Amino acid sequence: MAALMKRIWQFPVQYLYRPTDVFQLSQQVLPSFGRCCRAARYTQTQQISRTLSGSSQSPSDDQSAKQHPAKETKAKLSTTANLSTKATKKKKKKKKTSLPEYMNALQQCLETIRQASPPVQANVKGGLRTWVLDDSGDWIRRQEPSSGNATQEQKDHPDLVNKGPTWFIEDVYKSKEYQEKINHAERSLLIQCNSNMIQQGIAVCERMGPVSKVLMISNRTILVTFAEEISHVLDGAYKRCQSKAVSIQRMENRVFEIKISKKHEAHERLKPECQNIQQTLQVPAPKLKNKSIDQQITILGQRALCQGDYQAVMLFLRQCIQDIVDMAAPDHQVVPFGSVLNGFISDNSDLDTMVLSTIGNGDIADGRPLLKQIEQIMKRLKHYNSILPLLHTRVPIVQYHNKLLGIRGDISYSTSGSSGKIATIYMKAISEFSPSVVPFIMTIKRWTKIYASWYPSKFVFIAMALFYLQRCKVIPPIEELKIVDDSSLSADRKWACSQSESPSVLLYGFFQFYKDFDFQSYDICLTSGQIIPKRQPGSTTLVNPFSTVEKSKEHLISEIRENSMERIQALMEESLWILSSSPASLLLPQKPR
């Protein structure tokens, strides 16, 4: 009798879970079938428990939950706990349930799961089946026509299907704004003088040429930008400005120390004519303490938009690195990339630079010897310390710190098709797609610094944030973007954001999305913006969507091991718990435990 009942129960369950009829279930869809952790899966558990128990929420409860999200979260937790307690009590009573009633409840549960499931793709007979989001907000199944020639390509690259329209973006390296900033850096000098002689030091610089702008970096250091070319100054014309009261000492190619003696009356006649004197690193930034989570996110976004002077200082440092490279390889150019140009700069951002060959076919197969020469030159200079060559890593770099500017940076060698340069172009365009993009990304960067400082690659979390924005239709997939010159941009071919979610809502959804994501079965693809089958079992592979060569060293962003991904998901769960209990403390520095 027991064997007969077992066969009767197995038949309908196998029918319901046929892969050709029902999409594959995952842990993010069936949270109760996976690992159990504190308050981790209360939302889906509540839906499934209500389906099985037939409970519902009153309209008044829905209205109050919308007005108070924190109360809604606590209500969900209490409801889940009550349902779990009731289920335990019923289990102790061993109440028998008939087979038809159980199958009806199971079918209702599967229907709820289908509606809450993420989109997946699967190759079936008759074409590719894709789950997409319709206008009403529901996931629907769409059958794609099959093509006999593209079967193998779809298996190898499941993200190369269903391409959308193409949107034009501007090449930031060919823009007039970038050329002007590089021009200003080439016409700048770093001047050191006594704190009580800053005005006299500016007056000495005006003897060298007309000054257009002065940035006060510290009480003894100023960055002077001239209105004209300063090649004659670098060739030695600055010596003509010396006198009995003024002494000019050249520390580096673009770094000078001016000493003015008070014993001579000539120093009193040194008065600057330039009125464009600004302070760049001494302006205090708004504090995040005693602010709400929405205000904190807004402040982080405003900080990134108000870093024009700090960007000018970083580009001047790039010019100093260019002078160093010219001593080792004159036919190479130093190109900045990363946060200095992509619109996500902060007051503590590092300067990422790469060395490119200006000769078309002069790319060096191995840039380690050139990086070794750059390291040796830097060690002979006075104002560089913490020089660390990492020449045996996947991407060889030389790390350094400039003491005068207080900026850290790294130098790498790459070919003309470097993914760092291409990624900067795309990220700069992405930062302008929606007003909520920059505050959201800057919030994720700060969250990573506080909670995930143990993970070596910080860009992993930026990539996860970009993919989440793609799922929310805030930014388009990478494959739909095309780089063009500024002159050929058309207004009707620029991306227009179709969603206008607040950054705080995006932040909560980001943690919820990756807390419940099934990384054991699926990977994310930034190129297509789709959830794709697992590339490699045992680890989560993040492919660099900006890499032009598939087998290059820059093709992979990271391969996250399973235990590291579980730790990351635990951080997402912890952040959700903080947002529901004390949201204002999420982005504040944590006290050491």
Residue, then its C-alpha position, 0 to 999 in steps of 0.5 A: m500500500a505504501a509503495l502504491m501511494k508513493r507512485i500515485w504522489q510521484f506522478p502528478v508532481q513529475y508532470l508539474y515539474r516537466p522542464t518542457d512545460v514549466f520553467q526551471l525553478s531556482q532557490q530565489v523563486l523557492p526560498s524555502f527549499g534552500r538554506c535557511c537564514r535570519a529574516a532572509r526570505y520573508t517576502q516569498t515565504q509570506q506569498i507561498s504561505r498565504t497561498l497555502s493557508g488562504s489568508s489575505q490582507s485587508p485593504s486598510d493594512d495595505q494602505s498603512a503599509k504603503q505609508h509606513p514601509a518600515k512597519e510593512t517590513k516588520a509586519k511581514l516578519s511577524t506574519t511569517a513567524n506566525l505562519s511558521t508557528k501555525a504550520t508547526k502546530k499543524k504538523k504536530k497534530k498530523k492532520k491528513t490532507s487529501l490528494p486533490e486538495y494538496m494538488n490544487a494548493l500546489q498548483q496555486c503555489l506554482e502560479t504565484i511562483r511563475q508571476a514572481s520569477p525572474p526572466v530566464q531563457a531556455n532552448v526548447k523545440g520550436g525556438l528560444r523561450t524568453w520570459v519578458l516584462d510586459d506593460s502591466g508589470d507581469w512576466i510573460r513567456r515569449q516564443e522566439p522563432s528558431s534559426g537552424n544556423a544560430t543554434q550553436e551560437q545561442k548555446d555558446h552565447p545565450d546573451l547574443v539574442n533579442k538585441g534592442p535598438t541602438w543608442f548613440i553616446e559621445d566619445v569623451y576622449k574626443s569631446k571639446e571639454y576633455q581637450e580643454k581640460i588636458n590643455h589646462a593641465e599642460r599650461s599648469l605649474l605646481i608652486q610651493c611657497n611660505s603660507n604667508m607669501i602666497q600672494q607674492g608667489i602668485a605675483v612671481c608667476e605672473r612675471m612668467g606669463p598671464v595667469s588665468k586660474v589659481l587653485m589653493i591645494s594647501n596652505r603652502t601649495i598652489l596650482v597655477t594655470f596660465a592663459e598661454e603656453i608655458s613651453h618657454v618657462l619649462d625651457g628655463a625662462y623662469k630664471r629671468c624672474q629671479s632677483k635678490a628677493v626672489s629665489i626659484q628652485r625647480m623640484e621637478n619638471r612642473v614643480f617649483e619652489i619659490k622663496i621670497s626674502k623679507k629682508h628686501e623691500a622688493h617683496e612688498r611690491l609683489k601684488p598679484e593681478c589675477q582675481n580667479i583664486q579658488q580653494t579646492l581641497q579645503v572646502p568642507a563637504p556636507k556631513l552624512k551624520n544626522k541625515s535621513i537615508d534620502q538626504q545622504i544619497t542626495i549628498l553623495g550625488q552632489r559630491a560627485l557633481c562638485q569635483g571639477d577642481y579636484q578633477a583638474v588637480m588629478l589631470f595635472l598629475r596625469q601630465c606629471i606622469q606623462d613627463i615621467v613616461d617621456m623620459a623612458a618612452p617618448d613615443h607613448q602617451v598617458v591616458p586617464f580612465g576611470s572615475v576621473l572622467n566617467g562622472f563618478i568621482s569622489d574627493n578620495s578617488d585614485l588616478d587610474t592611467m594607462v600607457l599607450s603607444t602613439i605608433g600604430n604598430g608599435d604596441i609592446a607585447d609585454g609592458r613590464p620592462l617599461l613599467k619597471q623603468i617608470e618605477q625607477i624614475m619615480k623612486r628618484l623623484k622627491h615627491y613620490n612615495s609608496i611606490l609599489p610595482l605589481l608586475h606579476t599580476r593579471v594586469p601589471i601596474v605600478q602604484y604610487h602616492n604623490k605627497l604634494l597633491g595627496i593623491r594615489g594612483d596606478i599606471s598600467y600598460s595596455t594596447s589601443g583597444s583597452s577595456g579601461k578606456i572603452a569602459t570610461i566612455y560607456m560609464k560617462a554616458i551612463s552617468e547622464f542617462s538619469p538623475s538617479v544614476v550618479p547618487f545610486i552608484m556613489t551610494i553603492k561605492r560607499w556601501t562597498k567601502i564600509y561593508a565589502s572592503w575585504y573583497p579585492s575587486k570593488f568594480v564587481f559591485i559597480a557591475m552588479a549595480l549597473f546590471y540591476l539598473q538595466r533590469c529596472k530600465v533605468i539604463p540600456p544594455i551595453e550592446e544597445l550603445k554605440i560610440v560616435d563623435d559629438s558632431s553626429l549625435s542626434a537627439d532622437r537616437k539618445w537614450a531617454c530613461s523610461q523609469s524615474e525611481s528615487p535612489s532610496v527605492l533603487l537601493y532597497g531593490f538592489f539589496q532585495f534583488y541580489k539577496d534572492f538571486d540564485f547564483q548557483s544556477y544563473d549569471i548576470c550579463l551586462t552586455s545584453g542585460q539578461i539573466i543567463p545560465k551558469r557559465q562555470p559551476g562552483s563560481t560566479t563569472l562576471v564577463n567584462p562587457f567592455s573588453t574587445v578581445e575575448k581571450s585577453k586578460e581584461h575579458l573577465i571582471s572577476e570569478i567569485r567563488e561560491n563561499s564569497m558570493e554567499r558572504i556577499q548575499a549575507l551582506m545584502e541581507e544585513s543591509l536590508w535588515i538595517l534599512s528596515s530598522s535604522p536606515a540612516s545608519l546604513l552609510l555611516p562608518q561602522k564601529p569596530r567589533 
